[in-house]
Amino acid sequence: MDTYYDKAVEFAQPYLEKLADTTPRQRIVTITAALSAVWLVRVIDRAVRPPPALRGLPRVYNFVPSILTQGVEKTAYKLTIPAAQKHPLGIFACLDLIGWTVHIAHPQAAKQFLRNNDITKNPSFQDRMRGTMIGMFLGGPNMAIVQEHDWKKQRKIANPAFHRSMPLDLFVELSQKSFDIIDREGGTLDFHELMTRFTLDAIGRAGFGFDFHALDDKDNDWVRKYHAVNDALFNPFPAAFPFTDRYLYWLIPSRARARRDLFDLLGMIENIITTKRKELGQDKGLKESEKDLLTLMLEAENEAGAALSDEELMSNLCLFFVAGHDTTANALSYAIYWLARHPEIQDKARQEVLSVLGTSTDTPTQEQLHAMPYLNRIIREGLRINPPATGTLPRFAARDTEVGGILIPKGTSVKLDIYEMHRNPAVFQDPEVFNPDREETEGWLPFSSGPRQCIGMNFSLAEQRIMLPLLLQRYSWRLPDDSPYSEKLELKGALLLMPEDLKITFERIQV
């Protein structure tokens, strides 16, 4: 394959051949310009050429420009899914702002990647994000980015909180508030916006005992602050160019306001941690399922004999926000959308729900929730076709290693592309089709896998397993006649993909 250097020399050749017909001064100028051009192209070529070990992989050069101008979903169909299909194990390389990153979009290679101890969390991530909004909110010492020793300590303390009985009564209470809003709105409303309010109240109360009152008043100050921060965090431009967010945020008034809102939000969480530490042990009469995650983590500290610092607690609570709020709101919205697109699947699911729950308004038991396998397959298929996160954060090869028979040089970034894997025809037959009867495969990884699997998976699934059957018990729904999404749902976002203005029409059913 010709390099940029070869092409530059080829381009300059005709001009160099004409030098004999020029004056000495013209020859000097021409030769200097030609050498400068060749030197510049050679520098660029060296900068963008992948290391020798990666040159046999399918490569995507315009990954970052496409993400910034086209978005993640269009980039996936235009560039990354085709690249994944060119390799039998879905391995390809993308040129991003820190060099070449190896992407993985096949379960066989994914399994090797997730279990490879030579590929660790990138130690430079916190440095790159320091001083940015995403760095202040998610770049602290939390389970998503700390190295192995600190991760084991944090996971040991957090595990009991996330593997206890889920607060199902709370989820039912908040579901009923959501239904009241549906009825007040006259049946047609932006369902994704409603689910962001539902999940914000759920993670606030179940996470650390704070009520955002998002379902009571969507315009209250704390809800506004959180959404302003959330929108700013997942803007792809500052994430791609961190220095602009670090030094130039004051040039953009909305960005400066969002930073002030972020400081308020972090201050609120810090005050809650301080209060919870003082009040620890005063709620001994509560059942485990009624205690918030922060309280359970503080109790686990005492039992484990290894305390987390306030900074570690705050950073992990911020992480739980993202894991428990946007991802679940998106998952519920996608499930409702696909059931609106497929009324026959919706009807079949409703029959199953009614056969198990009847018309009871009591909180479903765990036994009842597990007695609805078709509903659980609907949730599973929704998470496949629209995974909560597009992929993992890039990891870092601490030494030369291999994935799928490919040498990964020391220092190379590696990441799992969940969206591309779930839409890869080599992994899932007819990947664009919503099919709850699809056979289960090891390619289903919406929450990643391995030791660092998303710790909030059970929390998210519990919310979905309450909201969906209660909706099916009470309503039928469809897309409005003028919906722009009758054939395809348009998504926005980068790390997290979400629908925009997803109008759904609900009708109360008579049972």
Secondary structure, DSSP 8 states (H G I E B T S, - for coil): ---HHHHHHHHHHHHHHGGGGS-HHHHHHHHHHHHHHHHHHHHHHHHHS--GGGTTS-EESSHHHHHHHH-HHHHIIIIIHHHHHTSTT-EEEEEETTEEEEEE-SHHHHHHHHT-TTEEE-TTHHHHHTTSHHHHHHSSS-TTTS-HHHHHHHHHHHHHHHSS---HHHHHHHHHHHHHHHHHTTTEEEHHHHHHHHHHHHHHHHHHS----TTT-TTSHHHHHHHHHHHHHT-HHHHH-HHHHHHSGGGSHHHHHHHHHHHHHHHHHHHHHHHHHHHTTTTTTS-GGGS-HHHHHHHHHHHHT----HHHHHHHHHHHHHHHTHHHHHHHHHHHHHHHH-HHHHHHHHHHHHHHHTT--S---HHHHHT-HHHHHHHHHHHHHS-SSSB---EEESSSEEETTEEE-TT-EEEEBHHHHHT-TTTSSSTTS--TT----TT--TT--STTS-TTHHHHHHHHHHHHHHHHHHEEEE--TT-TTSS---EE-SSS-EESS-EEEEEE---
